[in-house]
Structures are given as C-alpha cells and as structure tokens.
Amino acid sequence: MPEKIDVPFPHYRCGECGRELPLTDARLTVTCDQHQPGRADVAVEVRPATRNDQHDIEDICDQALGETEVDVFGRSFDVLKQENLVAVSEGRFAGLISLAVDGGDLAIVLLSVYPDFQGYGVGRALVAAAVENAASRGLPAVKVGISNDDIPSFSFYQRCGFVIESVARGLLADKYGSAEPGFSGIPVRDEMRLRRSVGPA
Ligand SMILES: CC(C)(COP(=O)(O)OP(=O)(O)OC[C@H]1O[C@@H](n2cnc3c(N)ncnc32)[C@H](O)[C@@H]1OP(=O)(O)O)[C@@H](O)C(=O)NCCC(=O)NCCS
C-alpha cells in the first residue's frame, strides 16, 4: 500500500500579506536582493540539542513533516535519534538541523527554519555549523537529499556552496504511488542529491 502524502503546514509565510502557507499554496516571486522578504541577518546561536529541546524538536518535525521519521539516501532516519543542532534567535527556537553519518559523508537528515525566522540567515548558520561538524570529524563533505519540487531549498543549498551530485529519478513518485503536488503544486517525483565539501565554498 503506497504511503499517503499529507501536506503539513505552514511551511512558509507570504511576504506580502503575512498569510501562513502550506507548500502547495506557495508561489515564487523574483526580486532584487534589497526587496527580498526578511531583513538583515538576526543574531543566531547554533548549539547542540539537549534533552530540554526534545519537545521543540518534535514540534518543528511535526510542522515540517508531520512525523520525526525521514526517508532519504535510501534509508530511514528518526530525527530524535540523530545528532541535532538547534538555532536560537531572540530567545526563541528558530530552526533545526539533524545530522547523521551516511556513506562516509555527513548527511543533513532535516533542515527546517520556522517561517518567522526565514530569510534572516538562520538556515545558513545551521549549514555552516554542519560543515564545521563534518570537518571536525574528518569527514570530507556534507550532503543533502531534497525533492525536485523544493525550489527554495534548491536555491538555498546552492547559495551555501552545494552542487548536484545525482538525481534518483522517480524515487519519490514510486514511493508514494503517484507524483503528488508539492511546493507550488509541482509534482513530487525525484530525490535530488547535493553535496558540499568541507573546504571553502
Ligand atoms: C530553505 C530554508 C532552510 C532556508 O532557510 P533560511 O533561514 O530562510 O535561509 P537564509 O536566510 O539562511 O538564506 C540563505 C540563502 O538562501 C537563499 N534562500 C533562502 N530561502 C530562499 C527561498 N525561499 N527562495 C530562494 N532562495 C532562498 C537566500 O537568498 C540566501 O542567499 P543570499 O543571502 O546569498 O541571498 C527554510 O526556508 C526552510 O526551512 N524551508 C523549509 C520549510 C520548512 O521547513 N518550514 C519551517 C517549518 S514548517
């Protein structure tokens, strides 16, 4: 029986009216860098998760995925059992990066920034911490798997120095039994795998 895709929300916030958006309702717009939604980078602290963060980690997984299990790179990962780094900004839990060693690289199992904090450099700070983490363990690279519809992440990771490594064509459509609408209504079909060495981007 194919797994049914639920579309949890809100993932994003409209830069014009502030409405919270499920993935399928989000649309892209092109601006100059001065007029991107968000503001100057906010102060953000990235630190290893502690036991006290468990509830916040469950909450962000619930909002981003509806669960704590993530299937990527042909494996299933429970976020709660991985190495997690959390971003705290203005005294609030702003985002999470969940990491696991896979195939000799450090894999990003999940990266999620709450809509209130998107566009302020929180995601970049979490990725920078993951790169440092990989380097300190002597791992050569950080990798991530994203779905083909996830244009914000595709843009984000390339801005953070990642390049396409491979595409598992049809993997997600096969898994779910059909190509369901994802970000902006784009059919979800493929897992795109990107990688960034731990050297300078
Ligand atoms: C993709 C995601 C990780 C980006 O995090 P972020 O903190 O907003 O990103 P940053 O502010 O650090 O941006 C870093 C770079 O990525 C680019 N980028 C970020 N979001 C982008 C978007 N939506 N579209 C295009 N480019 C984007 C920025 O332009 C920036 O590059 P620049 O500074 O060189 O111009 C974040 O939007 C996210 O978590 N999305 C998934 C949905 C989700 O999980 N929602 C929250 C919980 S439900």
The ligand as an SDF file (V2000), in Angstrom:
LIG
                    3D

 48 50  0  0  0  0  0  0  0  0999 V2000
   15.0630   26.6160    2.8680 C   0  0  0  0  0  0  0  0  0  0  0  0
   15.2780   27.1480    4.2800 C   0  0  0  0  0  0  0  0  0  0  0  0
   16.1050   26.1400    5.0960 C   0  0  0  0  0  0  0  0  0  0  0  0
   16.0900   28.4550    4.1790 C   0  0  0  0  0  0  0  0  0  0  0  0
   16.4010   28.9140    5.4800 O   0  0  0  0  0  0  0  0  0  0  0  0
   16.5500   30.4890    5.7550 P   0  0  0  0  0  0  0  0  0  0  0  0
   17.0000   30.6810    7.1490 O   0  0  0  0  0  0  0  0  0  0  0  0
   15.2960   31.1590    5.3560 O   0  0  0  0  0  0  0  0  0  0  0  0
   17.6980   30.8800    4.7130 O   0  0  0  0  0  0  0  0  0  0  0  0
   18.8210   32.0130    4.8630 P   0  0  0  0  0  0  0  0  0  0  0  0
   18.1780   33.2780    5.3270 O   0  0  0  0  0  0  0  0  0  0  0  0
   19.9550   31.4960    5.6900 O   0  0  0  0  0  0  0  0  0  0  0  0
   19.2450   32.1950    3.3540 O   0  0  0  0  0  0  0  0  0  0  0  0
   20.4880   31.7510    2.8360 C   0  0  0  0  0  0  0  0  0  0  0  0
   20.4620   31.8860    1.3320 C   0  0  0  0  0  0  0  0  0  0  0  0
   19.4770   31.0140    0.7330 O   0  0  0  0  0  0  0  0  0  0  0  0
   18.6030   31.7540   -0.1180 C   0  0  0  0  0  0  0  0  0  0  0  0
   17.2150   31.3710    0.1530 N   0  0  0  0  0  0  0  0  0  0  0  0
   16.6590   31.1720    1.3620 C   0  0  0  0  0  0  0  0  0  0  0  0
   15.3420   30.9380    1.2540 N   0  0  0  0  0  0  0  0  0  0  0  0
   15.0630   31.0240   -0.0710 C   0  0  0  0  0  0  0  0  0  0  0  0
   13.8580   30.9280   -0.8180 C   0  0  0  0  0  0  0  0  0  0  0  0
   12.6630   30.7000   -0.2270 N   0  0  0  0  0  0  0  0  0  0  0  0
   13.9200   31.0590   -2.1540 N   0  0  0  0  0  0  0  0  0  0  0  0
   15.0930   31.3070   -2.7630 C   0  0  0  0  0  0  0  0  0  0  0  0
   16.2790   31.4300   -2.1090 N   0  0  0  0  0  0  0  0  0  0  0  0
   16.2530   31.2910   -0.7700 C   0  0  0  0  0  0  0  0  0  0  0  0
   18.7400   33.2070    0.3160 C   0  0  0  0  0  0  0  0  0  0  0  0
   18.5650   34.0580   -0.7910 O   0  0  0  0  0  0  0  0  0  0  0  0
   20.1070   33.3030    0.9020 C   0  0  0  0  0  0  0  0  0  0  0  0
   21.0560   33.6280   -0.0470 O   0  0  0  0  0  0  0  0  0  0  0  0
   21.8150   35.0630   -0.0580 P   0  0  0  0  0  0  0  0  0  0  0  0
   21.8480   35.5520    1.3600 O   0  0  0  0  0  0  0  0  0  0  0  0
   23.1510   34.7100   -0.5650 O   0  0  0  0  0  0  0  0  0  0  0  0
   20.9610   35.8620   -0.9420 O   0  0  0  0  0  0  0  0  0  0  0  0
   13.9460   27.4700    5.0060 C   0  0  0  0  0  0  0  0  0  0  0  0
   13.1820   28.3310    4.1980 O   0  0  0  0  0  0  0  0  0  0  0  0
   13.1300   26.2310    5.3360 C   0  0  0  0  0  0  0  0  0  0  0  0
   13.2690   25.6390    6.4060 O   0  0  0  0  0  0  0  0  0  0  0  0
   12.2840   25.7910    4.3950 N   0  0  0  0  0  0  0  0  0  0  0  0
   11.5410   24.5270    4.5260 C   0  0  0  0  0  0  0  0  0  0  0  0
   10.1140   24.6980    5.0380 C   0  0  0  0  0  0  0  0  0  0  0  0
   10.0680   24.4670    6.4720 C   0  0  0  0  0  0  0  0  0  0  0  0
   10.6170   23.5010    6.9760 O   0  0  0  0  0  0  0  0  0  0  0  0
    9.4090   25.4070    7.1640 N   0  0  0  0  0  0  0  0  0  0  0  0
    9.5270   25.5890    8.5770 C   0  0  0  0  0  0  0  0  0  0  0  0
    8.8670   24.6100    9.4940 C   0  0  0  0  0  0  0  0  0  0  0  0
    7.3070   24.1270    8.9610 S   0  0  0  0  0  0  0  0  0  0  0  0
  1  2  1  0
  2  3  1  0
  2  4  1  0
  2 36  1  0
  4  5  1  0
  5  6  1  0
  6  7  2  0
  6  8  1  0
  6  9  1  0
  9 10  1  0
 10 11  2  0
 10 12  1  0
 10 13  1  0
 13 14  1  0
 14 15  1  0
 15 16  1  0
 15 30  1  0
 16 17  1  0
 17 18  1  0
 17 28  1  0
 18 19  1  0
 18 27  1  0
 19 20  2  0
 20 21  1  0
 21 22  1  0
 21 27  2  0
 22 23  1  0
 22 24  2  0
 24 25  1  0
 25 26  2  0
 26 27  1  0
 28 29  1  0
 28 30  1  0
 30 31  1  0
 31 32  1  0
 32 33  2  0
 32 34  1  0
 32 35  1  0
 36 37  1  0
 36 38  1  0
 38 39  2  0
 38 40  1  0
 40 41  1  0
 41 42  1  0
 42 43  1  0
 43 44  2  0
 43 45  1  0
 45 46  1  0
 46 47  1  0
 47 48  1  0
M  END
$$$$
